[in-house]
Amino acid sequence: MSNRYAVVLAAGQGTRMKSKLYKVLHPVCGKPMVQHVVDQLKGLDLNELITVVGFGAEQVQEQVGGDSRYVVQEEQLGTGHAVLQADDMLADKEGTTVVVCGDTPLLTRATLQKLLDHHEAEQAKATILTAHAQDPFGYGRVIRSGNGQVERIVEQKDASEGEQAIQEINTGTYCFDNEALFNALKNVSNDNVQEEYYLPDVIEILKNEAETVSAYQTDNFSESLGVNDRVALAKAEKLMKQRINEQHMRNGVTLIDPDQTYISPDVQIGEDVIIYPGCVLEGDTKVENDVILGPHSTIKNCHIGAETVVKQSVAAESRIGERVQIGPFAHIRPQSDLSDDVKIGNFVEVKKASFGEGSKASHLSYIGDAKVGQGVNIGCGTITVNYDGQNKFLTTIEDDAFIGCNSNLVAPVTVGKGAYVAAGSTINQDVPAEALSIARSRQTNKEGYANKLKANKKD
């Protein structure tokens, strides 16, 4: 196998998006478009991947990181000019270069692999990835000779009426013999309506040199979708969602209503998981077997253990064990760690807290910056008072402790193993193991006082 390189075109501003956000950073199913492209290319065993950046260069580099090297296109003078910016890195290397636009998030590794294999099998100097479009408006048309050979590509704005009727379109993805590519780019002209240097003109140059130019037509037109405005972005989102959801369903996941379920591309889900409508699963999330999620739960960057049930709740950046019960209407905030058989009930907020096995906070509590042992019961309305206005402090509740309803635990404080905190207490000193701590005002009853108050109201 020859050396393989890739160039990602990500320098355009994307004015039709009408957005402060650089075009290729707009997300599709929670992942920026350019990251979708790079992730698919990474599976091709490349020797080198280069991203051409321009507007928003720093943001793109921050997103893609070390997965690519970068060159800057200072002036946006067309796709041919963009690829030429990689001349110093690639021009003298032997092998195959695949060129992909950074706004084509639906393109798959499988299609790219077939394109490369076809190109190398044909020993072509250039191979175009084409598709059949029912409505080809806006796409470059593939012009073939009478015997079916590729002659050239003509852009929409430069196409004649007859050429505009052609339905085989250029997807904007190519394979080239690397040396032939950069030699031809030096001869590309900007003599066209846009006064730009078009990468497709390389095809005509190679043909005029009697080189072999081939085409591989994908049977999935949707992969060719380039996102230039919000309408296309919505189409890409819908198509990507359908692709992701179908894959999970074929792998043993039950989606009650796939049209109302949103799963990011990197989410991993086990078998016999049931996901109800309105759920959103994002980022680096892993869901083990037999979990039930939803309805209307949002999970981001979490690991959820087997047989856990999450109802109408939000969880982020946390580890959730097996057979855990969460919700409805709970909030698991970042850096939380819930062990097996924990219960976090309705309107409970957990932040940067660990819960040992079998512990529970069943309702209406805030547990933040806390270390909760095993078998702990936290009563309704309990608050870990963790913040003094400048610093956060730790609350420690040891194994088998019982915290009565409406208690305030003023950190830093420790409730010892097996200790009891009486309902309504404000605890600001450590509670010894097996002790009962009562920290509330003594009740005083004033007999008949209510009648006196009522009399005063009448006056």
N, C-alpha and C positions, 0 to 999 in steps of 0.2 A: 504493500500500500504506500502511495506517495505521501509526502508531507501535506498537511492540511492546515489552512489558515482561515480566519473569518474576520470580516469587517462589518461592524454594525454602524449604520448611518443614523446618528442621533443629534444632528447639529441644527435642525430647523427650529424656528421659533414657535410655529404652530399658532399663527395669529387667528385662525378660524375657531380655535378653542375659546377665544375671548376670556383668557384666564391669566392670573398672576403665576400660576403653576406651569412650569415648563412642560411642553406637550407630552414627551415620552415618559414623564413621571406621573401622569394621570393613572390612577389604579384601575385595574380590571379584576374583579373578584378579590380586592384587597391587596393586589401586588402591582407595582408600577409596570407599565407596558414594556419598558426597556428591560426590566428584570425578567419578565416572561421570555423575551427573546434570548437573552444571555443564558438563562437556565436551560433552554432547549439546545442551544449551541454547545454548551458544556458537555453534553452527552455524546458528542461526535468525535471524541479523541483528537482534539485539535492540538497542533504544535503551538499556535499562538492565536489570541483573540484581541482585536483592536477595535476600540469604539471611537468614532469620530464625533467630537462634541463641539458645540458652539455656544448658543444661548443657554444659560443655565449650566455651564460646564461643571462648576464645582458641585452643584447638587447631584448631577448625574454620576460624577465620580464618587461622591459620598455614598450613593445608593448602590452602585455596582461594585465598588471597592476593588479588591485585589483580583477579582475574576477576569479583569481585562487590563490591557495597556491603553493609553489614550493619545489621540492627536487632536489638535484644535483647528477647526475651520473658521478663520477669522471673519471672512466674508462668505455669505451663503450664495454661492454662484452655481448651484446645481449639484446633482448627485455625482456626476463625473468628477467635478472639482473636489467634492468631498472625499471620494475614494483616493484621489491623487495625493491627499494630505498624508496618506500612509506610505508614500513612495520610499521615504528614507528607511522605513522599517521592513518593507516587504519586497521592493522592486527586484532585488538581485537573488531572490530565493526561488528554488524550484519547488513545484508542487501545485496544489489546487487551492484556490481561494473562493470561499462562499461569501457573497455580499447580501446582507439582510437589512431591511429598514427597521428602525427601533420602534416604529408605531404599528407593527404587525403582531400583536400579542397572541393570536390564535394559531400561528404557525407551529407545527409540532416537530419534535425530533425525528419521528418516523418519516415524515415527508422530506425533511432535510436529508436524512440518510439515503432515501431512495433517489433524491436528486443527485447527490454525490456519487452514488453507485452507478447511476445511469451515465453521468458525465464521464466517469473514468472508464466505463465499459465501452463507450463510444469513442474514446480517445479524442474528445472534442476540445477545441480551444475555448469555447464558451457554451454553456447550457442555460437555457431560460426556464424558470419554473412558470408554467402557464396554467390557466384554468378557463373553463367555459362559463361565460356570464350571460344570464338571461337579459340583464340590462348592463351593458358594458360602459355606460357613460362615465367619463372621468378617468378611465383606465387607458394605458397605452395598448395599442392593438398590435398583435403579432402578424406580420405580413409574410405569407409563404408564397413560394413559386408554384408553378403548375404541377410539379412533381412532389410537392409537399415539403420541400426544404425551406428552412427559415431564411428569409432574406434580410429583414430588418424589423425594427419596432418603431412605430410612429405614435407620438404623444397625442392626446385628445385635441389639444389646441392647434396642432399642426396637421391633423388628419383631414383628408378630403371626405366628401360626403360618402363615397363608396367605402373608404377605409373605416369610417365611423360605424358602418353596418356590420363590420366583422365582430364576432362574439368571442373569439379566442383572445384573452387578455394577458398582458404581462403582469405578473404579481409583484414585480419589483425585487424578486429574489433570483440570484444568479450563481452559477459556478463558472470560474474562469481558470485557465492555465495562468498561473500567477505572473510569469514573465510576459506572456502575451498581453495580459490585461494592462500592465503598467506601460508597456511600449505603445499600445494603442491609445491609452489615455492622453499621451502627449500630442496626439493628432486630432483630438476631439475639438470641434469648433463650437462657438456660441452663436452661429448664424441661424437663429430661430426666433419665434415670436417673443419668447421670454428672455432672450439673450443670456441663456444659461448653458452650461456644459453638461449635457445629458449623458449619464452612464449608458443608456441603451444605444447610443451612437457607436459604442465600441463594437456592437454586433455587426453593423454595416461595414465598419473598417475591416474587421476580420474577414467578412465575406469577400470584400474586394481584394483581400490578400489570398483568396482561395483557401482559407482555413475552414475547418469543420466547425459549424455552429449547429447545436442540437437543441431540442426542447423536451422537457418532461412535463406532461400535463397531469396535475393532481386531480383526483376525482372528487375532492372536497373543496368546493369554491369558497366556503366560509373561511378557510384558513388564509385566504388572500386578503381578507378585509384589512385595509389600512385606515387608521383612525385619524381623521383630520378635524373633526368637530364633535360636539356633544351628542349629536344624533348617532354618529358612527360609534361613539364610545358606549352608548346605551345598547346598541346592537351587539357589540363585542362582549359586553357584560352578560347579556342574555345568552349568547351562544356559549360563552365560557362556563356559565353556571350550568347550563344543560349538559355540557360535556362532563364536568366534574361530578354532578349529581348522578348521571347515568353510570359512570364508572363505579361510584360507591354502591349504588343499588345492585349492580352486577356482582359486586364483591360481598354481598350479604348484608347490606344496611337497608333498613326500612325507612323510607322517607314518606311520611303520611301525605304530604303535599309538596312535591319537588319544586313546583313553581314558586313556593313561598319559603324555600329553604336556601340559605346562602352559606356556601362552604368554600374557603380559600384553597388554592391549589396545593399547598403544602400540608394540609391537615391529613392526619392518619386516623382511620376509623376501623375498629375490629368488626367481627361478625355479630349478627343478631342485636345490633344497636338499633334503637327506635328513636327517630327524630321527628318531633311534632312541628307543625307549621310555625313560621316566624322566627326560627332559630338562626343565629349567625355564628359560624365557627371560623375563627380567623387565626392567621399566623402559624406559629409552630405548635399546634395543638395535636395531642394524641389522645384518642378515646378508645379504651379497651372494650373487650367483648361484653355484651348484655347490658350496656348502659342505656338509660332512658333519659332523653333530653327534651325539655320544653313543656308546653309551648312558649314561644317568645323568650327564649334564653339566649344570652350572648356570651360566648366563650372565646377567650383570646389567650394564646400562648400558655395553655394549661395542659397538664397530664391528668387524665381522669381514669381512675381504676375501675376494674370490672364490677358490674352490677350496681353501680352508683346511679342515683336518680336526682336529676336537677330539674326543678320546676320553676318556670317564670323568674329566672334569676340571672345575675351577671357575675362572671368570674374572669379574672385576668392574672397572668403571670404567677400562677400558683400550682401547687401539687395537691391533688385530691385523691384520696385512697379508695379502697374497695368498699362497696356496700354503704357508701356515704349518702345521707339524705340531705338535700339542700333545697330550701325554698318552701313555699313560694315567696317571691319578692325578697330574696337574700342578696347580699352584695359581698362577694369574695374579692377583696382588693389585692394588689401585688404583694408577693413574698409571703403568702400564707401557705401553710402546710397542714392539711387535714389528714390524719391517719385513718385507718380502716374503722368502719362502723360509727363514725362521727355523725352527729345530727346538727345542722345549722338551719334553724327554722325561719318562719316568716318575719320579715323586717329585722333581720340580724345582719349587722355589718362587721366583717372581719378584715383586719388590715395588719400585715406583717406579724402574723400570729401563728403559732403552732398549736394544734390540738392533738392530744394523745388518743389512743384507741378508746372508743366507746364514750367519749365525752360529748356533751351536748349543750347547746345554747338554743333553746327552742323558740324564743320569740323576743322581739323588741329590745335588742341589746346591741352595744358597740364594744367589740373586743379588739383593741388595737395595741400593737407593741406588747404582745403578751406571750407567755409560755404556759400553756395549759396542759396538765398531766393527763393520765389515763383515768377514766371513770368519773370525771368531774361533771357536776350538774350546775349550770349557770342559770339562775332564775331570771324571769321576765324583768326587763328594764335595767339590767346591770350595765354599768359603764366602767371601763378602765380609763381612768383620768390620766392620760399619758403625756399631756402637753402643758407646759407652764408658760407658754408664750414665746419661748426661745428654744427649748430643748425637749426631746422626746425621752420618756423613761419607761422601763420595763416593769410589767406586772407578771409575777410568777404565781401560778395556782397549782399546787402539787396534787399528786394522785388522790382520787376519791374525796376531794374537798366538795363542799356544798355551799353555793353562794345563794343566799336568799334574794327574793325579788326586790327590785328597786335599790340595789346596793351600788355605792360608788367606791371603787378601789383606786385610791390616789397613789400613783406610782412616784418613785420606786417603792414597791411593796411586795411582800411574799405572804401568801396564805398557805400554811403548812399542810402536810399530808393528813387527810381525814378530818380537817378542821371544818367548822360550820361558821358561816357569817349570817347573822340574823337579818331578816328582811328590813329594808329601810336604813341600813347602816352606811356610814361613810367611814371607810377604813383608811387610815393614813399611817398606821404602824403595823409591823409584821404580826401575823397571827400564828401562834405556835401550833404544831401538829396536834390534832385531836382536841383542840380548844373550841369553845363557842365564843365568838366575838360579837358584842352588841355595842354599836356606836351610834346612838340616837338619843334625842331628848326624852326625858321621862314624861309619860302622858299625864296630863292634869285634867280632871273633869270638874267643871263648875256647875253645880246643880242649879237648875232654874234660870240660867243666864240667857238662854234663848228667848224666854218670855220677855225679859228686860229689853233685848234688842228689838223685838217686835213692837213693844210699846213705844220705844223711841221713834220708830218709823212712822207710827200713827200721828205723833205730835208734829 
